[in-house]
Amino acid sequence: MISLTIYSRPGCHLCDEMKAIVQRVARSAPRAITIQEIDISADPDLEARYGVEIPVLLVDGKKAAKYRVTAEELTRILRDRSSGSGGSGGSRG
């Protein structure tokens, strides 16, 4: 199983875009995927850590993308993770 974590906050249009892409890719993935969305505005430590650098996507606990990820990039990241190559991919900024 692959674990995806999205750090975001309410009212963030980039966050909404990333969540939609993650949901779409996860539905078509051949492997089971869990998705956890974490609102950084509810935690002062996370707010200090991520601030305006959201959304951030972690795949199995490792940063995979910041701000934006395309469906193609995420599909490749998940494929690489499944095959054990552990490529970083997708991170911008």
PDB file of N, CA, C and O in Angstrom:
ATOM      1  N   MET A   1       0.848  -1.186   0.000  1.00  0.00           N
ATOM      2  CA  MET A   1       0.000   0.000   0.000  1.00  0.00           C
ATOM      3  C   MET A   1       0.888   1.241   0.000  1.00  0.00           C
ATOM      4  O   MET A   1       1.902   1.300   0.695  1.00  0.00           O
ATOM      5  N   ILE A   2       0.489   2.217  -0.785  1.00  0.00           N
ATOM      6  CA  ILE A   2       1.213   3.486  -0.856  1.00  0.00           C
ATOM      7  C   ILE A   2       0.426   4.524  -0.070  1.00  0.00           C
ATOM      8  O   ILE A   2      -0.796   4.611  -0.184  1.00  0.00           O
ATOM      9  N   SER A   3       1.141   5.309   0.728  1.00  0.00           N
ATOM     10  CA  SER A   3       0.524   6.342   1.551  1.00  0.00           C
ATOM     11  C   SER A   3       0.833   7.725   0.970  1.00  0.00           C
ATOM     12  O   SER A   3       1.995   8.085   0.780  1.00  0.00           O
ATOM     13  N   LEU A   4      -0.220   8.487   0.694  1.00  0.00           N
ATOM     14  CA  LEU A   4      -0.074   9.860   0.219  1.00  0.00           C
ATOM     15  C   LEU A   4      -0.560  10.809   1.301  1.00  0.00           C
ATOM     16  O   LEU A   4      -1.626  10.599   1.880  1.00  0.00           O
ATOM     17  N   THR A   5       0.212  11.848   1.576  1.00  0.00           N
ATOM     18  CA  THR A   5      -0.156  12.861   2.553  1.00  0.00           C
ATOM     19  C   THR A   5      -0.092  14.219   1.872  1.00  0.00           C
ATOM     20  O   THR A   5       0.911  14.571   1.251  1.00  0.00           O
ATOM     21  N   ILE A   6      -1.182  14.982   1.998  1.00  0.00           N
ATOM     22  CA  ILE A   6      -1.228  16.328   1.427  1.00  0.00           C
ATOM     23  C   ILE A   6      -1.341  17.327   2.573  1.00  0.00           C
ATOM     24  O   ILE A   6      -2.308  17.306   3.334  1.00  0.00           O
ATOM     25  N   TYR A   7      -0.344  18.200   2.688  1.00  0.00           N
ATOM     26  CA  TYR A   7      -0.412  19.295   3.645  1.00  0.00           C
ATOM     27  C   TYR A   7      -1.031  20.483   2.924  1.00  0.00           C
ATOM     28  O   TYR A   7      -0.552  20.903   1.870  1.00  0.00           O
ATOM     29  N   SER A   8      -2.100  21.021   3.503  1.00  0.00           N
ATOM     30  CA  SER A   8      -2.836  22.098   2.845  1.00  0.00           C
ATOM     31  C   SER A   8      -3.528  22.959   3.886  1.00  0.00           C
ATOM     32  O   SER A   8      -3.329  22.792   5.089  1.00  0.00           O
ATOM     33  N   ARG A   9      -4.349  23.889   3.395  1.00  0.00           N
ATOM     34  CA  ARG A   9      -5.195  24.702   4.276  1.00  0.00           C
ATOM     35  C   ARG A   9      -6.458  25.065   3.511  1.00  0.00           C
ATOM     36  O   ARG A   9      -6.460  25.078   2.280  1.00  0.00           O
ATOM     37  N   PRO A  10      -7.533  25.360   4.236  1.00  0.00           N
ATOM     38  CA  PRO A  10      -8.781  25.756   3.574  1.00  0.00           C
ATOM     39  C   PRO A  10      -8.586  27.036   2.766  1.00  0.00           C
ATOM     40  O   PRO A  10      -7.815  27.915   3.150  1.00  0.00           O
ATOM     41  N   GLY A  11      -9.295  27.129   1.642  1.00  0.00           N
ATOM     42  CA  GLY A  11      -9.253  28.332   0.828  1.00  0.00           C
ATOM     43  C   GLY A  11      -8.049  28.427  -0.083  1.00  0.00           C
ATOM     44  O   GLY A  11      -7.824  29.470  -0.695  1.00  0.00           O
ATOM     45  N   CYS A  12      -7.275  27.371  -0.187  1.00  0.00           N
ATOM     46  CA  CYS A  12      -6.071  27.352  -1.015  1.00  0.00           C
ATOM     47  C   CYS A  12      -6.418  26.695  -2.350  1.00  0.00           C
ATOM     48  O   CYS A  12      -6.656  25.488  -2.401  1.00  0.00           O
ATOM     49  N   HIS A  13      -6.448  27.481  -3.435  1.00  0.00           N
ATOM     50  CA  HIS A  13      -6.840  26.918  -4.729  1.00  0.00           C
ATOM     51  C   HIS A  13      -5.822  25.915  -5.252  1.00  0.00           C
ATOM     52  O   HIS A  13      -6.208  24.936  -5.892  1.00  0.00           O
ATOM     53  N   LEU A  14      -4.537  26.127  -4.999  1.00  0.00           N
ATOM     54  CA  LEU A  14      -3.539  25.142  -5.417  1.00  0.00           C
ATOM     55  C   LEU A  14      -3.739  23.819  -4.673  1.00  0.00           C
ATOM     56  O   LEU A  14      -3.554  22.740  -5.235  1.00  0.00           O
ATOM     57  N   CYS A  15      -4.122  23.928  -3.398  1.00  0.00           N
ATOM     58  CA  CYS A  15      -4.390  22.727  -2.595  1.00  0.00           C
ATOM     59  C   CYS A  15      -5.565  21.955  -3.186  1.00  0.00           C
ATOM     60  O   CYS A  15      -5.510  20.733  -3.324  1.00  0.00           O
ATOM     61  N   ASP A  16      -6.622  22.676  -3.532  1.00  0.00           N
ATOM     62  CA  ASP A  16      -7.799  22.031  -4.114  1.00  0.00           C
ATOM     63  C   ASP A  16      -7.448  21.340  -5.427  1.00  0.00           C
ATOM     64  O   ASP A  16      -7.919  20.236  -5.695  1.00  0.00           O
ATOM     65  N   GLU A  17      -6.618  21.990  -6.247  1.00  0.00           N
ATOM     66  CA  GLU A  17      -6.200  21.389  -7.513  1.00  0.00           C
ATOM     67  C   GLU A  17      -5.402  20.112  -7.275  1.00  0.00           C
ATOM     68  O   GLU A  17      -5.640  19.096  -7.929  1.00  0.00           O
ATOM     69  N   MET A  18      -4.451  20.164  -6.336  1.00  0.00           N
ATOM     70  CA  MET A  18      -3.628  18.989  -6.065  1.00  0.00           C
ATOM     71  C   MET A  18      -4.482  17.850  -5.506  1.00  0.00           C
ATOM     72  O   MET A  18      -4.301  16.695  -5.892  1.00  0.00           O
ATOM     73  N   LYS A  19      -5.403  18.165  -4.604  1.00  0.00           N
ATOM     74  CA  LYS A  19      -6.268  17.127  -4.035  1.00  0.00           C
ATOM     75  C   LYS A  19      -7.070  16.432  -5.126  1.00  0.00           C
ATOM     76  O   LYS A  19      -7.220  15.210  -5.105  1.00  0.00           O
ATOM     77  N   ALA A  20      -7.587  17.206  -6.080  1.00  0.00           N
ATOM     78  CA  ALA A  20      -8.384  16.629  -7.165  1.00  0.00           C
ATOM     79  C   ALA A  20      -7.529  15.696  -8.023  1.00  0.00           C
ATOM     80  O   ALA A  20      -7.978  14.613  -8.399  1.00  0.00           O
ATOM     81  N   ILE A  21      -6.315  16.106  -8.328  1.00  0.00           N
ATOM     82  CA  ILE A  21      -5.417  15.270  -9.131  1.00  0.00           C
ATOM     83  C   ILE A  21      -5.054  14.005  -8.372  1.00  0.00           C
ATOM     84  O   ILE A  21      -5.066  12.914  -8.942  1.00  0.00           O
ATOM     85  N   VAL A  22      -4.730  14.141  -7.093  1.00  0.00           N
ATOM     86  CA  VAL A  22      -4.371  12.978  -6.278  1.00  0.00           C
ATOM     87  C   VAL A  22      -5.532  11.990  -6.214  1.00  0.00           C
ATOM     88  O   VAL A  22      -5.329  10.785  -6.368  1.00  0.00           O
ATOM     89  N   GLN A  23      -6.735  12.484  -5.990  1.00  0.00           N
ATOM     90  CA  GLN A  23      -7.911  11.610  -5.932  1.00  0.00           C
ATOM     91  C   GLN A  23      -8.108  10.878  -7.263  1.00  0.00           C
ATOM     92  O   GLN A  23      -8.368   9.674  -7.282  1.00  0.00           O
ATOM     93  N   ARG A  24      -7.985  11.609  -8.369  1.00  0.00           N
ATOM     94  CA  ARG A  24      -8.194  11.015  -9.695  1.00  0.00           C
ATOM     95  C   ARG A  24      -7.154   9.933  -9.982  1.00  0.00           C
ATOM     96  O   ARG A  24      -7.501   8.846 -10.445  1.00  0.00           O
ATOM     97  N   VAL A  25      -5.886  10.224  -9.710  1.00  0.00           N
ATOM     98  CA  VAL A  25      -4.824   9.258  -9.966  1.00  0.00           C
ATOM     99  C   VAL A  25      -4.973   8.044  -9.044  1.00  0.00           C
ATOM    100  O   VAL A  25      -4.781   6.906  -9.474  1.00  0.00           O
ATOM    101  N   ALA A  26      -5.314   8.287  -7.787  1.00  0.00           N
ATOM    102  CA  ALA A  26      -5.467   7.184  -6.823  1.00  0.00           C
ATOM    103  C   ALA A  26      -6.569   6.220  -7.251  1.00  0.00           C
ATOM    104  O   ALA A  26      -6.433   5.008  -7.085  1.00  0.00           O
ATOM    105  N   ARG A  27      -7.661   6.755  -7.803  1.00  0.00           N
ATOM    106  CA  ARG A  27      -8.772   5.892  -8.248  1.00  0.00           C
ATOM    107  C   ARG A  27      -8.349   4.955  -9.374  1.00  0.00           C
ATOM    108  O   ARG A  27      -8.874   3.847  -9.485  1.00  0.00           O
ATOM    109  N   SER A  28      -7.411   5.386 -10.205  1.00  0.00           N
ATOM    110  CA  SER A  28      -7.009   4.562 -11.340  1.00  0.00           C
ATOM    111  C   SER A  28      -5.730   3.767 -11.082  1.00  0.00           C
ATOM    112  O   SER A  28      -5.274   3.030 -11.957  1.00  0.00           O
ATOM    113  N   ALA A  29      -5.151   3.908  -9.898  1.00  0.00           N
ATOM    114  CA  ALA A  29      -3.902   3.208  -9.593  1.00  0.00           C
ATOM    115  C   ALA A  29      -4.149   1.711  -9.397  1.00  0.00           C
ATOM    116  O   ALA A  29      -5.162   1.316  -8.819  1.00  0.00           O
ATOM    117  N   PRO A  30      -3.224   0.886  -9.877  1.00  0.00           N
ATOM    118  CA  PRO A  30      -3.394  -0.560  -9.720  1.00  0.00           C
ATOM    119  C   PRO A  30      -3.149  -1.041  -8.290  1.00  0.00           C
ATOM    120  O   PRO A  30      -3.580  -2.135  -7.925  1.00  0.00           O
ATOM    121  N   ARG A  31      -2.470  -0.245  -7.490  1.00  0.00           N
ATOM    122  CA  ARG A  31      -2.150  -0.594  -6.114  1.00  0.00           C
ATOM    123  C   ARG A  31      -2.993   0.210  -5.147  1.00  0.00           C
ATOM    124  O   ARG A  31      -3.418   1.323  -5.458  1.00  0.00           O
ATOM    125  N   ALA A  32      -3.235  -0.354  -3.970  1.00  0.00           N
ATOM    126  CA  ALA A  32      -4.011   0.349  -2.943  1.00  0.00           C
ATOM    127  C   ALA A  32      -3.253   1.591  -2.479  1.00  0.00           C
ATOM    128  O   ALA A  32      -2.043   1.556  -2.257  1.00  0.00           O
ATOM    129  N   ILE A  33      -3.992   2.679  -2.341  1.00  0.00           N
ATOM    130  CA  ILE A  33      -3.408   3.957  -1.925  1.00  0.00           C
ATOM    131  C   ILE A  33      -4.263   4.544  -0.819  1.00  0.00           C
ATOM    132  O   ILE A  33      -5.490   4.568  -0.912  1.00  0.00           O
ATOM    133  N   THR A  34      -3.596   5.022   0.239  1.00  0.00           N
ATOM    134  CA  THR A  34      -4.300   5.766   1.275  1.00  0.00           C
ATOM    135  C   THR A  34      -3.951   7.235   1.097  1.00  0.00           C
ATOM    136  O   THR A  34      -2.823   7.584   0.747  1.00  0.00           O
ATOM    137  N   ILE A  35      -4.934   8.088   1.342  1.00  0.00           N
ATOM    138  CA  ILE A  35      -4.727   9.532   1.207  1.00  0.00           C
ATOM    139  C   ILE A  35      -5.098  10.194   2.521  1.00  0.00           C
ATOM    140  O   ILE A  35      -6.201  10.013   3.037  1.00  0.00           O
ATOM    141  N   GLN A  36      -4.160  10.962   3.052  1.00  0.00           N
ATOM    142  CA  GLN A  36      -4.413  11.718   4.276  1.00  0.00           C
ATOM    143  C   GLN A  36      -4.231  13.193   3.949  1.00  0.00           C
ATOM    144  O   GLN A  36      -3.195  13.597   3.420  1.00  0.00           O
ATOM    145  N   GLU A  37      -5.239  13.991   4.268  1.00  0.00           N
ATOM    146  CA  GLU A  37      -5.153  15.432   4.085  1.00  0.00           C
ATOM    147  C   GLU A  37      -4.979  16.077   5.446  1.00  0.00           C
ATOM    148  O   GLU A  37      -5.763  15.827   6.361  1.00  0.00           O
ATOM    149  N   ILE A  38      -3.960  16.903   5.581  1.00  0.00           N
ATOM    150  CA  ILE A  38      -3.660  17.547   6.853  1.00  0.00           C
ATOM    151  C   ILE A  38      -3.762  19.060   6.691  1.00  0.00           C
ATOM    152  O   ILE A  38      -3.077  19.656   5.859  1.00  0.00           O
ATOM    153  N   ASP A  39      -4.630  19.674   7.499  1.00  0.00           N
ATOM    154  CA  ASP A  39      -4.836  21.119   7.506  1.00  0.00           C
ATOM    155  C   ASP A  39      -3.767  21.748   8.389  1.00  0.00           C
ATOM    156  O   ASP A  39      -3.809  21.614   9.612  1.00  0.00           O
ATOM    157  N   ILE A  40      -2.807  22.434   7.769  1.00  0.00           N
ATOM    158  CA  ILE A  40      -1.720  23.012   8.553  1.00  0.00           C
ATOM    159  C   ILE A  40      -2.182  24.160   9.437  1.00  0.00           C
ATOM    160  O   ILE A  40      -1.514  24.489  10.417  1.00  0.00           O
ATOM    161  N   SER A  41      -3.324  24.779   9.105  1.00  0.00           N
ATOM    162  CA  SER A  41      -3.790  25.917   9.897  1.00  0.00           C
ATOM    163  C   SER A  41      -4.278  25.487  11.281  1.00  0.00           C
ATOM    164  O   SER A  41      -4.474  26.327  12.159  1.00  0.00           O
ATOM    165  N   ALA A  42      -4.471  24.196  11.474  1.00  0.00           N
ATOM    166  CA  ALA A  42      -4.915  23.691  12.771  1.00  0.00           C
ATOM    167  C   ALA A  42      -3.750  23.334  13.687  1.00  0.00           C
ATOM    168  O   ALA A  42      -3.963  22.924  14.828  1.00  0.00           O
ATOM    169  N   ASP A  43      -2.517  23.486  13.196  1.00  0.00           N
ATOM    170  CA  ASP A  43      -1.345  23.089  13.971  1.00  0.00           C
ATOM    171  C   ASP A  43      -0.252  24.148  13.824  1.00  0.00           C
ATOM    172  O   ASP A  43       0.304  24.305  12.737  1.00  0.00           O
ATOM    173  N   PRO A  44       0.067  24.879  14.902  1.00  0.00           N
ATOM    174  CA  PRO A  44       1.081  25.943  14.815  1.00  0.00           C
ATOM    175  C   PRO A  44       2.446  25.454  14.325  1.00  0.00           C
ATOM    176  O   PRO A  44       3.139  26.183  13.615  1.00  0.00           O
ATOM    177  N   ASP A  45       2.841  24.228  14.694  1.00  0.00           N
ATOM    178  CA  ASP A  45       4.130  23.700  14.245  1.00  0.00           C
ATOM    179  C   ASP A  45       4.136  23.470  12.731  1.00  0.00           C
ATOM    180  O   ASP A  45       5.109  23.796  12.051  1.00  0.00           O
ATOM    181  N   LEU A  46       3.050  22.911  12.216  1.00  0.00           N
ATOM    182  CA  LEU A  46       2.961  22.692  10.769  1.00  0.00           C
ATOM    183  C   LEU A  46       2.855  24.015  10.029  1.00  0.00           C
ATOM    184  O   LEU A  46       3.426  24.174   8.950  1.00  0.00           O
ATOM    185  N   GLU A  47       2.127  24.965  10.604  1.00  0.00           N
ATOM    186  CA  GLU A  47       2.002  26.295   9.997  1.00  0.00           C
ATOM    187  C   GLU A  47       3.384  26.941   9.886  1.00  0.00           C
ATOM    188  O   GLU A  47       3.707  27.545   8.864  1.00  0.00           O
ATOM    189  N   ALA A  48       4.190  26.814  10.927  1.00  0.00           N
ATOM    190  CA  ALA A  48       5.540  27.379  10.911  1.00  0.00           C
ATOM    191  C   ALA A  48       6.431  26.637   9.905  1.00  0.00           C
ATOM    192  O   ALA A  48       7.270  27.247   9.243  1.00  0.00           O
ATOM    193  N   ARG A  49       6.243  25.338   9.799  1.00  0.00           N
ATOM    194  CA  ARG A  49       7.083  24.529   8.913  1.00  0.00           C
ATOM    195  C   ARG A  49       6.769  24.768   7.433  1.00  0.00           C
ATOM    196  O   ARG A  49       7.679  24.918   6.619  1.00  0.00           O
ATOM    197  N   TYR A  50       5.467  24.804   7.088  1.00  0.00           N
ATOM    198  CA  TYR A  50       5.080  24.889   5.690  1.00  0.00           C
ATOM    199  C   TYR A  50       4.644  26.292   5.257  1.00  0.00           C
ATOM    200  O   TYR A  50       4.836  26.668   4.101  1.00  0.00           O
ATOM    201  N   GLY A  51       4.061  27.066   6.174  1.00  0.00           N
ATOM    202  CA  GLY A  51       3.654  28.440   5.858  1.00  0.00           C
ATOM    203  C   GLY A  51       2.896  28.547   4.556  1.00  0.00           C
ATOM    204  O   GLY A  51       1.853  27.917   4.382  1.00  0.00           O
ATOM    205  N   VAL A  52       3.424  29.352   3.631  1.00  0.00           N
ATOM    206  CA  VAL A  52       2.766  29.549   2.337  1.00  0.00           C
ATOM    207  C   VAL A  52       3.256  28.550   1.287  1.00  0.00           C
ATOM    208  O   VAL A  52       2.813  28.597   0.139  1.00  0.00           O
ATOM    209  N   GLU A  53       4.156  27.659   1.661  1.00  0.00           N
ATOM    210  CA  GLU A  53       4.703  26.684   0.705  1.00  0.00           C
ATOM    211  C   GLU A  53       3.817  25.448   0.630  1.00  0.00           C
ATOM    212  O   GLU A  53       4.286  24.323   0.803  1.00  0.00           O
ATOM    213  N   ILE A  54       2.549  25.666   0.373  1.00  0.00           N
ATOM    214  CA  ILE A  54       1.608  24.564   0.267  1.00  0.00           C
ATOM    215  C   ILE A  54       0.924  24.628  -1.083  1.00  0.00           C
ATOM    216  O   ILE A  54       0.925  25.686  -1.712  1.00  0.00           O
ATOM    217  N   PRO A  55       0.360  23.571  -1.537  1.00  0.00           N
ATOM    218  CA  PRO A  55       0.325  22.254  -0.917  1.00  0.00           C
ATOM    219  C   PRO A  55       1.669  21.531  -1.056  1.00  0.00           C
ATOM    220  O   PRO A  55       2.476  21.821  -1.939  1.00  0.00           O
ATOM    221  N   VAL A  56       1.865  20.591  -0.152  1.00  0.00           N
ATOM    222  CA  VAL A  56       3.021  19.705  -0.199  1.00  0.00           C
ATOM    223  C   VAL A  56       2.477  18.288  -0.218  1.00  0.00           C
ATOM    224  O   VAL A  56       1.601  17.937   0.573  1.00  0.00           O
ATOM    225  N   LEU A  57       3.002  17.475  -1.128  1.00  0.00           N
ATOM    226  CA  LEU A  57       2.583  16.085  -1.249  1.00  0.00           C
ATOM    227  C   LEU A  57       3.731  15.177  -0.834  1.00  0.00           C
ATOM    228  O   LEU A  57       4.842  15.275  -1.354  1.00  0.00           O
ATOM    229  N   LEU A  58       3.439  14.289   0.115  1.00  0.00           N
ATOM    230  CA  LEU A  58       4.397  13.274   0.524  1.00  0.00           C
ATOM    231  C   LEU A  58       3.907  11.927   0.025  1.00  0.00           C
ATOM    232  O   LEU A  58       2.719  11.617   0.105  1.00  0.00           O
ATOM    233  N   VAL A  59       4.824  11.137  -0.486  1.00  0.00           N
ATOM    234  CA  VAL A  59       4.530   9.765  -0.897  1.00  0.00           C
ATOM    235  C   VAL A  59       5.352   8.864   0.003  1.00  0.00           C
ATOM    236  O   VAL A  59       6.582   8.906  -0.012  1.00  0.00           O
ATOM    237  N   ASP A  60       4.664   8.051   0.785  1.00  0.00           N
ATOM    238  CA  ASP A  60       5.317   7.189   1.779  1.00  0.00           C
ATOM    239  C   ASP A  60       6.282   7.982   2.658  1.00  0.00           C
ATOM    240  O   ASP A  60       7.385   7.530   2.964  1.00  0.00           O
ATOM    241  N   GLY A  61       5.835   9.185   3.058  1.00  0.00           N
ATOM    242  CA  GLY A  61       6.597   9.993   3.997  1.00  0.00           C
ATOM    243  C   GLY A  61       7.706  10.835   3.398  1.00  0.00           C
ATOM    244  O   GLY A  61       8.391  11.558   4.122  1.00  0.00           O
ATOM    245  N   LYS A  62       7.898  10.756   2.083  1.00  0.00           N
ATOM    246  CA  LYS A  62       8.953  11.534   1.430  1.00  0.00           C
ATOM    247  C   LYS A  62       8.327  12.584   0.522  1.00  0.00           C
ATOM    248  O   LYS A  62       7.388  12.298  -0.220  1.00  0.00           O
ATOM    249  N   LYS A  63       8.862  13.814   0.591  1.00  0.00           N
ATOM    250  CA  LYS A  63       8.326  14.905  -0.225  1.00  0.00           C
ATOM    251  C   LYS A  63       8.444  14.550  -1.701  1.00  0.00           C
ATOM    252  O   LYS A  63       9.525  14.237  -2.199  1.00  0.00           O
ATOM    253  N   ALA A  64       7.301  14.607  -2.393  1.00  0.00           N
ATOM    254  CA  ALA A  64       7.261  14.273  -3.813  1.00  0.00           C
ATOM    255  C   ALA A  64       6.925  15.475  -4.678  1.00  0.00           C
ATOM    256  O   ALA A  64       7.326  15.532  -5.840  1.00  0.00           O
ATOM    257  N   ALA A  65       6.187  16.447  -4.121  1.00  0.00           N
ATOM    258  CA  ALA A  65       5.790  17.616  -4.915  1.00  0.00           C
ATOM    259  C   ALA A  65       5.417  18.764  -3.991  1.00  0.00           C
ATOM    260  O   ALA A  65       4.982  18.563  -2.857  1.00  0.00           O
ATOM    261  N   LYS A  66       5.601  19.971  -4.510  1.00  0.00           N
ATOM    262  CA  LYS A  66       5.201  21.183  -3.795  1.00  0.00           C
ATOM    263  C   LYS A  66       4.522  22.089  -4.800  1.00  0.00           C
ATOM    264  O   LYS A  66       4.976  22.201  -5.939  1.00  0.00           O
ATOM    265  N   TYR A  67       3.451  22.732  -4.401  1.00  0.00           N
ATOM    266  CA  TYR A  67       2.659  23.655  -5.208  1.00  0.00           C
ATOM    267  C   TYR A  67       1.796  22.941  -6.256  1.00  0.00           C
ATOM    268  O   TYR A  67       0.570  23.055  -6.224  1.00  0.00           O
ATOM    269  N   ARG A  68       2.419  22.214  -7.174  1.00  0.00           N
ATOM    270  CA  ARG A  68       1.658  21.571  -8.255  1.00  0.00           C
ATOM    271  C   ARG A  68       2.248  20.207  -8.573  1.00  0.00           C
ATOM    272  O   ARG A  68       3.446  19.966  -8.418  1.00  0.00           O
ATOM    273  N   VAL A  69       1.358  19.316  -9.029  1.00  0.00           N
ATOM    274  CA  VAL A  69       1.780  18.042  -9.593  1.00  0.00           C
ATOM    275  C   VAL A  69       0.760  17.701 -10.672  1.00  0.00           C
ATOM    276  O   VAL A  69      -0.442  17.873 -10.468  1.00  0.00           O
ATOM    277  N   THR A  70       1.229  17.220 -11.811  1.00  0.00           N
ATOM    278  CA  THR A  70       0.303  16.799 -12.857  1.00  0.00           C
ATOM    279  C   THR A  70      -0.059  15.335 -12.635  1.00  0.00           C
ATOM    280  O   THR A  70       0.627  14.614 -11.911  1.00  0.00           O
ATOM    281  N   ALA A  71      -1.131  14.917 -13.262  1.00  0.00           N
ATOM    282  CA  ALA A  71      -1.534  13.516 -13.168  1.00  0.00           C
ATOM    283  C   ALA A  71      -0.425  12.618 -13.722  1.00  0.00           C
ATOM    284  O   ALA A  71      -0.168  11.545 -13.178  1.00  0.00           O
ATOM    285  N   GLU A  72       0.227  13.049 -14.790  1.00  0.00           N
ATOM    286  CA  GLU A  72       1.303  12.263 -15.389  1.00  0.00           C
ATOM    287  C   GLU A  72       2.488  12.140 -14.435  1.00  0.00           C
ATOM    288  O   GLU A  72       3.051  11.056 -14.281  1.00  0.00           O
ATOM    289  N   GLU A  73       2.871  13.257 -13.789  1.00  0.00           N
ATOM    290  CA  GLU A  73       3.979  13.216 -12.832  1.00  0.00           C
ATOM    291  C   GLU A  73       3.658  12.291 -11.664  1.00  0.00           C
ATOM    292  O   GLU A  73       4.489  11.475 -11.266  1.00  0.00           O
ATOM    293  N   LEU A  74       2.460  12.418 -11.118  1.00  0.00           N
ATOM    294  CA  LEU A  74       2.085  11.596  -9.971  1.00  0.00           C
ATOM    295  C   LEU A  74       2.014  10.126 -10.355  1.00  0.00           C
ATOM    296  O   LEU A  74       2.438   9.266  -9.583  1.00  0.00           O
ATOM    297  N   THR A  75       1.489   9.828 -11.527  1.00  0.00           N
ATOM    298  CA  THR A  75       1.443   8.440 -11.996  1.00  0.00           C
ATOM    299  C   THR A  75       2.852   7.866 -12.085  1.00  0.00           C
ATOM    300  O   THR A  75       3.091   6.728 -11.681  1.00  0.00           O
ATOM    301  N   ARG A  76       3.778   8.651 -12.613  1.00  0.00           N
ATOM    302  CA  ARG A  76       5.176   8.199 -12.714  1.00  0.00           C
ATOM    303  C   ARG A  76       5.794   8.005 -11.329  1.00  0.00           C
ATOM    304  O   ARG A  76       6.489   7.018 -11.087  1.00  0.00           O
ATOM    305  N   ILE A  77       5.539   8.948 -10.427  1.00  0.00           N
ATOM    306  CA  ILE A  77       6.068   8.835  -9.065  1.00  0.00           C
ATOM    307  C   ILE A  77       5.562   7.553  -8.405  1.00  0.00           C
ATOM    308  O   ILE A  77       6.331   6.819  -7.784  1.00  0.00           O
ATOM    309  N   LEU A  78       4.265   7.291  -8.544  1.00  0.00           N
ATOM    310  CA  LEU A  78       3.686   6.096  -7.930  1.00  0.00           C
ATOM    311  C   LEU A  78       4.218   4.830  -8.589  1.00  0.00           C
ATOM    312  O   LEU A  78       4.477   3.840  -7.905  1.00  0.00           O
ATOM    313  N   ARG A  79       4.383   4.852  -9.894  1.00  0.00           N
ATOM    314  CA  ARG A  79       4.939   3.688 -10.605  1.00  0.00           C
ATOM    315  C   ARG A  79       6.370   3.430 -10.136  1.00  0.00           C
ATOM    316  O   ARG A  79       6.745   2.286  -9.878  1.00  0.00           O
ATOM    317  N   ASP A  80       7.170   4.497 -10.024  1.00  0.00           N
ATOM    318  CA  ASP A  80       8.552   4.351  -9.553  1.00  0.00           C
ATOM    319  C   ASP A  80       8.589   3.806  -8.132  1.00  0.00           C
ATOM    320  O   ASP A  80       9.414   2.951  -7.809  1.00  0.00           O
ATOM    321  N   ARG A  81       7.688   4.306  -7.281  1.00  0.00           N
ATOM    322  CA  ARG A  81       7.637   3.862  -5.893  1.00  0.00           C
ATOM    323  C   ARG A  81       7.245   2.385  -5.828  1.00  0.00           C
ATOM    324  O   ARG A  81       7.797   1.631  -5.026  1.00  0.00           O
ATOM    325  N   SER A  82       6.303   1.975  -6.662  1.00  0.00           N
ATOM    326  CA  SER A  82       5.841   0.587  -6.687  1.00  0.00           C
ATOM    327  C   SER A  82       6.933  -0.362  -7.165  1.00  0.00           C
ATOM    328  O   SER A  82       7.031  -1.498  -6.701  1.00  0.00           O
ATOM    329  N   SER A  83       7.753   0.118  -8.102  1.00  0.00           N
ATOM    330  CA  SER A  83       8.797  -0.743  -8.637  1.00  0.00           C
ATOM    331  C   SER A  83      10.045  -0.734  -7.761  1.00  0.00           C
ATOM    332  O   SER A  83      11.003  -1.461  -8.023  1.00  0.00           O
ATOM    333  N   GLY A  84      10.026   0.095  -6.718  1.00  0.00           N
ATOM    334  CA  GLY A  84      11.123   0.101  -5.764  1.00  0.00           C
ATOM    335  C   GLY A  84      12.266   1.019  -6.112  1.00  0.00           C
ATOM    336  O   GLY A  84      13.271   1.039  -5.401  1.00  0.00           O
ATOM    337  N   SER A  85      12.147   1.800  -7.207  1.00  0.00           N
ATOM    338  CA  SER A  85      13.250   2.680  -7.562  1.00  0.00           C
ATOM    339  C   SER A  85      13.300   3.918  -6.681  1.00  0.00           C
ATOM    340  O   SER A  85      14.357   4.527  -6.521  1.00  0.00           O
ATOM    341  N   GLY A  86      12.138   4.297  -6.100  1.00  0.00           N
ATOM    342  CA  GLY A  86      12.104   5.402  -5.158  1.00  0.00           C
ATOM    343  C   GLY A  86      12.501   6.741  -5.722  1.00  0.00           C
ATOM    344  O   GLY A  86      13.026   7.581  -4.991  1.00  0.00           O
ATOM    345  N   GLY A  87      12.267   6.969  -7.006  1.00  0.00           N
ATOM    346  CA  GLY A  87      12.614   8.248  -7.614  1.00  0.00           C
ATOM    347  C   GLY A  87      11.874   9.389  -6.934  1.00  0.00           C
ATOM    348  O   GLY A  87      10.743   9.211  -6.479  1.00  0.00           O
ATOM    349  N   SER A  88      12.504  10.563  -6.860  1.00  0.00           N
ATOM    350  CA  SER A  88      11.879  11.679  -6.136  1.00  0.00           C
ATOM    351  C   SER A  88      10.804  12.349  -6.967  1.00  0.00           C
ATOM    352  O   SER A  88       9.661  12.441  -6.518  1.00  0.00           O
ATOM    353  N   GLY A  89      11.121  12.813  -8.145  1.00  0.00           N
ATOM    354  CA  GLY A  89      10.168  13.347  -9.098  1.00  0.00           C
ATOM    355  C   GLY A  89       9.229  14.420  -8.608  1.00  0.00           C
ATOM    356  O   GLY A  89       8.974  14.530  -7.409  1.00  0.00           O
ATOM    357  N   GLY A  90       8.714  15.213  -9.525  1.00  0.00           N
ATOM    358  CA  GLY A  90       7.598  16.097  -9.317  1.00  0.00           C
ATOM    359  C   GLY A  90       7.789  17.328  -8.458  1.00  0.00           C
ATOM    360  O   GLY A  90       6.948  18.224  -8.518  1.00  0.00           O
ATOM    361  N   SER A  91       8.813  17.426  -7.683  1.00  0.00           N
ATOM    362  CA  SER A  91       8.931  18.557  -6.767  1.00  0.00           C
ATOM    363  C   SER A  91       9.315  19.814  -7.519  1.00  0.00           C
ATOM    364  O   SER A  91      10.245  19.821  -8.326  1.00  0.00           O
ATOM    365  N   ARG A  92       8.588  20.865  -7.240  1.00  0.00           N
ATOM    366  CA  ARG A  92       8.871  22.150  -7.872  1.00  0.00           C
ATOM    367  C   ARG A  92       9.057  23.203  -6.797  1.00  0.00           C
ATOM    368  O   ARG A  92       8.384  23.180  -5.767  1.00  0.00           O
ATOM    369  N   GLY A  93       9.970  24.119  -7.042  1.00  0.00           N
ATOM    370  CA  GLY A  93      10.088  25.248  -6.134  1.00  0.00           C
ATOM    371  C   GLY A  93      11.215  25.167  -5.230  1.00  0.00           C
ATOM    372  O   GLY A  93      11.418  26.066  -4.414  1.00  0.00           O
TER     373      GLY A  93
END
